[in-house]
Amino acid sequence: MPIASWPRAARAATQSTRGRHGAQWHHRDRRRGPRATLQDAAAALIRGDVRSYLDLFVHADDYTLVPPFGGEPRHGFDDSEHAVEQLSRFFTGGEAQVDVVQSYIAGECVVLVLIERQHGTVGGLPDQDWSLRVTMMFRREGDDWRLVHRHADPLVREINLRRAAELARGERPPADG
């Protein structure tokens, strides 16, 4: 597999594994590139295979998550056995396809804008569409690229201004009759 710089890798969402200044894209399977890693990670998580997900991404110590269900941003990633088991029970089956919308490079950071087109059984609900708009930021730390930020929301389909205002105010839609 050819070795390319991170900027070219990010712009093209390449298959390359080596980033700018020689840093590796991810530390556990260096033969695969960013696009394959993103795809494999999304697929692993939606089917509840959290250990495989964690084999693909290294979360930085200062990682932040803006979760798709709203609420305050979360700081740090809990990879304790208990947390991994809980997350594995929350996501229990599904499939994912990742579309890279755009990528940006700034110094030692890469930002990826993605659509995770997925369906699955999440939180005990029946299998349904769980597609997400996602922004991920990776930072070079030594020889590795670490995931430092993930922001996900379920607004893949456009909503009108009134519904956006209701969400901003924290209002829930009326219950189905």
C-alpha positions as CSV (number, residue, x, y, z in Angstrom):
1,M,0.0,0.0,0.0
2,P,1.5,3.4,-0.9
3,I,2.5,5.8,1.9
4,A,0.9,9.3,1.6
5,S,0.8,12.4,3.7
6,W,-2.1,13.0,6.1
7,P,-3.2,16.1,4.1
8,R,-3.5,14.1,0.9
9,A,-5.0,11.2,2.9
10,A,-7.6,13.4,4.4
11,R,-8.6,15.2,1.2
12,A,-9.0,12.0,-0.7
13,A,-10.2,9.9,2.3
14,T,-7.4,7.6,1.2
15,Q,-6.4,4.1,1.8
16,S,-3.0,5.3,3.2
17,T,-1.9,4.5,6.7
18,R,1.0,6.9,7.2
19,G,0.3,10.5,8.1
20,R,2.3,13.7,7.8
21,H,5.6,13.5,9.7
22,G,5.3,9.7,9.7
23,A,2.5,9.4,12.3
24,Q,0.4,6.3,11.9
25,W,-3.3,6.7,11.2
26,H,-4.4,4.4,14.0
27,H,-2.2,2.2,16.1
28,R,-3.6,-1.3,16.1
29,D,-4.0,-2.2,12.4
30,R,-1.6,-0.1,10.4
31,R,-2.2,-1.9,7.1
32,R,-5.6,-0.3,6.7
33,G,-6.3,3.3,5.9
34,P,-8.7,5.9,7.3
35,R,-11.7,5.1,5.1
36,A,-11.6,1.4,6.0
37,T,-11.1,2.2,9.6
38,L,-14.0,4.6,9.8
39,Q,-16.2,2.1,8.1
40,D,-15.1,-0.8,10.3
41,A,-15.5,1.3,13.5
42,A,-19.1,2.4,12.6
43,A,-20.1,-1.1,11.7
44,A,-18.6,-2.6,14.9
45,L,-20.3,0.0,17.1
46,I,-23.8,-0.3,15.7
47,R,-23.7,-4.1,16.0
48,G,-22.5,-3.8,19.6
49,D,-18.9,-5.0,19.0
50,V,-17.4,-2.3,21.2
51,R,-14.1,-4.2,21.7
52,S,-13.5,-4.2,17.9
53,Y,-14.4,-0.5,17.8
54,L,-11.8,0.2,20.5
55,D,-9.2,-1.8,18.6
56,L,-9.7,0.7,15.8
57,F,-9.6,4.1,17.5
58,V,-7.5,5.4,20.3
59,H,-9.3,8.0,22.3
60,A,-7.2,10.9,23.6
61,D,-7.1,11.7,27.3
62,D,-9.0,15.0,26.6
63,Y,-11.6,13.3,24.3
64,T,-15.0,15.0,24.1
65,L,-18.3,13.6,22.9
66,V,-21.3,15.6,21.9
67,P,-23.8,12.7,21.9
68,P,-26.6,12.3,19.3
69,F,-29.3,12.3,22.0
70,G,-28.5,15.8,23.2
71,G,-27.4,17.0,26.6
72,E,-24.1,18.2,27.8
73,P,-20.9,17.3,26.1
74,R,-19.1,14.4,27.8
75,H,-15.4,14.5,28.7
76,G,-13.1,11.5,28.5
77,F,-13.9,8.0,27.2
78,D,-14.7,5.3,29.7
79,D,-13.2,2.1,28.4
80,S,-13.6,0.2,31.7
81,E,-15.0,-3.3,31.4
82,H,-18.3,-2.2,32.9
83,A,-18.7,0.7,30.5
84,V,-17.8,-1.5,27.5
85,E,-20.4,-4.1,28.6
86,Q,-23.1,-1.5,28.9
87,L,-22.3,0.0,25.5
88,S,-22.3,-3.5,24.0
89,R,-25.8,-4.1,25.4
90,F,-27.1,-0.7,24.2
91,F,-26.1,-1.4,20.5
92,T,-27.2,-5.0,19.7
93,G,-27.2,-5.3,15.9
94,G,-27.2,-3.4,12.7
95,E,-25.2,-2.3,9.7
96,A,-23.4,0.9,8.8
97,Q,-22.0,2.6,5.7
98,V,-19.8,5.7,6.2
99,D,-19.8,8.6,3.6
100,V,-17.0,11.1,3.9
101,V,-18.5,14.5,3.2
102,Q,-15.4,16.6,3.7
103,S,-12.0,16.7,5.4
104,Y,-9.9,19.5,6.8
105,I,-6.3,19.6,7.9
106,A,-4.9,22.1,10.4
107,G,-1.4,21.5,11.6
108,E,-1.4,18.3,13.6
109,C,-5.2,17.9,13.4
110,V,-7.5,16.3,10.9
111,V,-11.3,17.0,11.0
112,L,-13.6,14.7,9.1
113,V,-17.3,15.4,8.3
114,L,-19.2,12.2,7.8
115,I,-22.6,10.7,7.3
116,E,-23.0,7.4,9.1
117,R,-25.8,5.7,7.2
118,Q,-26.9,3.0,9.5
119,H,-29.7,0.9,10.9
120,G,-29.8,-1.2,14.0
121,T,-31.3,-2.2,17.3
122,V,-30.4,0.5,19.7
123,G,-31.4,0.9,23.4
124,G,-34.0,-1.9,23.1
125,L,-35.9,-0.2,20.3
126,P,-36.7,-2.3,17.2
127,D,-34.3,-2.2,14.2
128,Q,-34.6,1.2,12.5
129,D,-32.7,3.9,10.7
130,W,-30.0,5.4,13.0
131,S,-28.2,7.5,10.5
132,L,-26.1,10.3,12.0
133,R,-24.3,13.4,10.8
134,V,-20.8,13.2,12.4
135,T,-17.8,15.4,12.9
136,M,-14.6,13.7,14.2
137,M,-11.3,15.4,15.0
138,F,-8.1,13.5,15.2
139,R,-4.8,14.8,16.6
140,R,-1.3,13.5,16.1
141,E,0.3,12.4,19.3
142,G,3.7,10.9,18.8
143,D,3.4,8.1,16.3
144,D,-0.4,7.8,16.6
145,W,-3.5,9.7,15.6
146,R,-5.9,10.0,18.5
147,L,-9.6,10.6,18.4
148,V,-10.1,13.9,20.4
149,H,-13.7,14.8,19.5
150,R,-16.9,13.3,18.1
151,H,-20.1,15.3,17.5
152,A,-23.1,13.3,16.2
153,D,-26.7,14.2,15.6
154,P,-29.6,12.4,14.0
155,L,-30.6,15.3,11.7
156,V,-29.6,13.6,8.4
157,R,-33.0,14.4,7.1
158,E,-33.9,18.1,7.0
159,I,-36.5,19.4,9.5
160,N,-38.4,22.7,9.3
161,L,-37.6,25.8,11.4
162,R,-40.6,25.2,13.8
163,R,-39.3,21.7,14.6
164,A,-35.8,23.0,15.1
165,A,-37.1,25.6,17.5
166,E,-39.0,22.9,19.4
167,L,-35.8,20.9,19.8
168,A,-33.8,24.0,20.8
169,R,-36.4,24.6,23.6
170,G,-36.3,21.0,24.7
171,E,-39.9,20.3,23.7
172,R,-40.9,16.8,22.9
173,P,-43.2,16.0,20.0
174,P,-46.8,15.1,20.9
175,A,-47.4,11.4,21.6
176,D,-48.9,9.4,18.9
177,G,-52.6,8.7,19.5
